[in-house]
Amino acid sequence: MDPLRDACVMVFARAPVAGQCKTRLIPTLGAQGAAALHEKLARRSLAAACAALPAAVELWCAPDVTHAFFAACARDYPVTLQRQCEGDLGERMHHAIGQALRNHARAIIIGSDIPELDTAYIASAAAALDRAPAVFGPAEDGGYVLAGLRHATPALFADIEWGGPQVMAQTRAVLARLRMPAIELATLWDLDRPEDLARLRR
């Protein structure tokens, strides 16, 4: 059976509001330019997720679903819109995974700023969940770009220093403590700093 058939792929994205997204790029691109780039990257992630047929795709929106960008995405892609809950990133991811696993056997979260993340990467994550209860896609900056689970596991998202360079290392420590097998995919980079722009152009 296709491992994507019972998977839900969730794209986490903030509304592309100038001055409130990709703030570390504002000195280089300006507030409007940083927001425009964020929108393009989010659409890229959505396109990759929607090409991972026959998985279901959800766009998890912050701070809510009312921004015109999200409405446009719902028109342009076969996605449903969901509102991220309150709390830190871990609480929001855990909530989304719990919701997805009510109706799907596999829940996969991806970010919206990973230029290299493609459909094949998502499909490999779904397949990995045949062999382990968890899969992660490490990021070069120490975080991760993808998390996939077969069971909601709150401990994986608690007491993590989100946004710091130790997120993946701390997650590995939790996995070890839980004696929970996990597969790691290839390490990717996410676009967050001015020096990443030259890499994107290349």
C-alpha positions as CSV (number, residue, x, y, z in Angstrom):
1,M,0.0,0.0,0.0
2,D,1.2,3.5,-0.8
3,P,2.4,5.0,2.6
4,L,1.0,8.4,1.5
5,R,-2.5,7.0,1.3
6,D,-3.1,7.2,5.0
7,A,-0.9,10.3,5.6
8,C,-1.8,13.8,6.5
9,V,0.8,16.4,5.5
10,M,0.6,19.6,7.4
11,V,2.3,22.8,6.2
12,F,2.9,25.3,9.0
13,A,2.9,28.9,7.9
14,R,2.5,32.4,9.3
15,A,0.5,35.1,7.4
16,P,2.9,37.1,5.2
17,V,2.4,40.4,7.1
18,A,5.2,42.9,6.4
19,G,7.3,43.4,9.5
20,Q,6.0,40.2,11.2
21,C,7.6,37.4,9.2
22,K,11.2,36.7,8.0
23,T,12.3,39.6,10.3
24,R,16.0,38.7,10.0
25,L,15.7,39.4,6.3
26,I,14.2,42.8,6.6
27,P,17.5,44.7,6.7
28,T,18.4,43.1,3.3
29,L,15.0,42.9,1.6
30,G,12.8,45.4,3.4
31,A,9.6,44.5,5.3
32,Q,7.6,44.1,2.1
33,G,10.3,42.1,0.3
34,A,10.7,39.7,3.2
35,A,7.0,39.1,3.4
36,A,6.8,38.5,-0.4
37,L,9.7,36.0,-0.1
38,H,7.9,34.2,2.8
39,E,4.8,34.0,0.6
40,K,6.7,32.4,-2.3
41,L,8.4,29.9,0.0
42,A,5.1,28.9,1.6
43,R,3.6,28.3,-1.8
44,R,6.6,26.2,-2.7
45,S,6.0,24.0,0.3
46,L,2.3,23.7,-0.4
47,A,3.0,22.7,-4.0
48,A,5.4,20.0,-2.8
49,A,2.9,18.7,-0.3
50,C,0.0,18.7,-2.7
51,A,2.0,16.8,-5.2
52,A,2.5,14.0,-2.6
53,L,-0.6,12.2,-3.7
54,P,-2.7,10.7,-2.4
55,A,-1.9,12.3,1.0
56,A,-4.3,14.7,2.5
57,V,-2.8,18.2,2.9
58,E,-3.7,20.8,5.5
59,L,-2.4,24.4,5.8
60,W,-2.0,25.3,9.5
61,C,-2.2,29.1,9.7
62,A,-1.0,31.6,12.2
63,P,-2.3,33.7,13.8
64,D,-5.6,32.5,12.2
65,V,-7.1,31.6,8.9
66,T,-8.5,35.1,7.9
67,H,-5.5,36.6,6.0
68,A,-6.2,36.9,2.2
69,F,-3.1,34.8,1.5
70,F,-4.6,31.8,3.2
71,A,-7.8,32.2,1.3
72,A,-5.9,32.4,-1.9
73,C,-4.0,29.2,-1.0
74,A,-7.3,27.4,-0.4
75,R,-8.4,28.4,-3.9
76,D,-5.2,27.5,-5.6
77,Y,-4.4,24.2,-3.8
78,P,-6.4,21.2,-2.7
79,V,-5.9,22.0,1.0
80,T,-8.0,22.6,4.1
81,L,-7.2,25.5,6.4
82,Q,-6.6,25.0,10.1
83,R,-5.8,27.5,12.8
84,Q,-2.7,27.0,14.9
85,C,-3.5,26.9,18.5
86,E,-2.0,29.2,21.1
87,G,1.3,28.4,22.7
88,D,4.9,27.8,21.7
89,L,5.9,26.0,18.6
90,G,5.9,22.6,20.4
91,E,2.4,23.0,21.8
92,R,1.1,24.0,18.3
93,M,2.8,21.1,16.6
94,H,1.6,18.6,19.1
95,H,-1.9,19.9,18.8
96,A,-1.8,19.7,15.0
97,I,-0.4,16.1,15.1
98,G,-3.1,15.0,17.5
99,Q,-5.8,16.4,15.3
100,A,-4.4,14.8,12.2
101,L,-4.0,11.4,13.8
102,R,-7.7,11.3,14.6
103,N,-8.4,10.6,10.9
104,H,-5.0,9.5,9.5
105,A,-2.5,6.8,10.5
106,R,0.5,9.1,9.8
107,A,1.0,12.8,10.5
108,I,3.8,14.8,8.9
109,I,4.5,18.4,9.6
110,I,6.7,20.5,7.3
111,G,7.8,24.1,7.5
112,S,7.3,26.8,4.9
113,D,10.8,28.1,4.4
114,I,12.8,25.1,3.1
115,P,13.8,25.6,-0.5
116,E,15.2,22.0,-0.9
117,L,12.1,20.2,0.5
118,D,10.3,18.5,-2.3
119,T,7.7,15.8,-2.9
120,A,10.2,13.0,-2.8
121,Y,11.4,14.1,0.6
122,I,7.8,14.0,1.9
123,A,7.2,10.6,0.4
124,S,10.4,9.2,2.0
125,A,9.1,10.5,5.4
126,A,5.8,8.7,4.9
127,A,7.7,5.5,3.9
128,A,9.9,5.8,6.9
129,L,6.9,5.6,9.2
130,D,6.5,2.0,7.9
131,R,9.7,1.2,9.7
132,A,9.7,3.4,12.8
133,P,7.1,5.3,14.8
134,A,8.8,8.7,14.2
135,V,10.8,10.4,11.4
136,F,12.6,13.7,11.4
137,G,14.3,15.8,8.8
138,P,17.2,17.6,10.5
139,A,18.1,21.2,9.5
140,E,21.6,22.6,9.1
141,D,20.9,25.2,11.8
142,G,20.3,22.5,14.5
143,G,16.5,22.4,14.2
144,Y,14.4,20.2,12.0
145,V,12.4,20.8,8.8
146,L,10.0,17.9,9.1
147,A,8.5,15.8,11.8
148,G,6.4,12.7,11.3
149,L,4.7,10.5,13.8
150,R,2.3,7.5,14.0
151,H,1.3,8.3,17.6
152,A,0.9,11.6,19.4
153,T,3.8,11.9,21.8
154,P,3.7,15.1,23.9
155,A,7.2,14.6,25.4
156,L,8.7,15.2,22.0
157,F,7.5,18.8,22.0
158,A,7.9,19.8,25.6
159,D,10.8,21.6,27.1
160,I,12.5,22.2,23.8
161,E,14.4,25.4,23.2
162,W,12.5,26.3,20.0
163,G,14.4,28.5,17.6
164,G,17.8,27.6,19.1
165,P,20.6,25.4,17.6
166,Q,19.9,22.5,19.9
167,V,16.3,21.6,18.9
168,M,17.3,18.4,17.0
169,A,19.8,17.4,19.7
170,Q,17.3,17.8,22.4
171,T,14.7,15.9,20.4
172,R,17.2,13.0,20.0
173,A,17.7,13.0,23.8
174,V,13.9,12.7,24.3
175,L,13.7,9.9,21.8
176,A,16.5,8.1,23.6
177,R,14.8,8.6,27.0
178,L,11.5,7.2,25.6
179,R,13.4,4.4,23.8
180,M,11.5,5.4,20.7
181,P,13.0,4.5,17.4
182,A,13.2,7.3,14.8
183,I,14.5,7.6,11.3
184,E,16.4,10.7,10.2
185,L,16.2,11.9,6.7
186,A,18.8,13.9,4.8
187,T,19.8,17.2,6.4
188,L,18.3,20.3,4.6
189,W,18.7,24.0,5.1
190,D,16.0,26.6,5.8
191,L,16.0,30.2,4.6
192,D,16.1,32.5,7.6
193,R,19.3,34.7,7.4
194,P,20.6,37.2,4.9
195,E,23.5,34.9,4.0
196,D,20.9,32.3,2.9
197,L,19.7,34.5,0.1
198,A,22.8,34.0,-2.0
199,R,22.4,30.3,-1.6
200,L,18.8,30.5,-2.8
201,R,19.9,32.4,-5.9
202,R,22.5,29.7,-6.7
